[in-house]
Amino acid sequence: MKKSGCCPKCGHHDILYVPAKGIYRRNAYQDIIIDYQKLKVEQYICKTCGYVESYICEDNLQKMEKL
């Protein structure tokens, strides 16, 4: 969905982008913490079927190399 703008499950193009903000939302954090490293996560949600894809932000990929 990130590159194609199309849901791989249902094929629709009505996608909601949720940017990584590192804030608390509805009882779930948008960050992933691994070995005390906080990684920001951005999400793409299909408004038609609810399918969700989550991606580590590109500026956090270097942190993953150290894990």
PyMOL commands that set and color helices and strands:
alter all, ss='L'
color gray80, all
select helices_A, chain A and resi 58-65
alter helices_A, ss='H'
color red, helices_A
select strands_A, chain A and resi 15-18+24-25+28-29+31-34+37-46+52-56
alter strands_A, ss='S'
color yellow, strands_A
deselect
rebuild
show_as cartoon
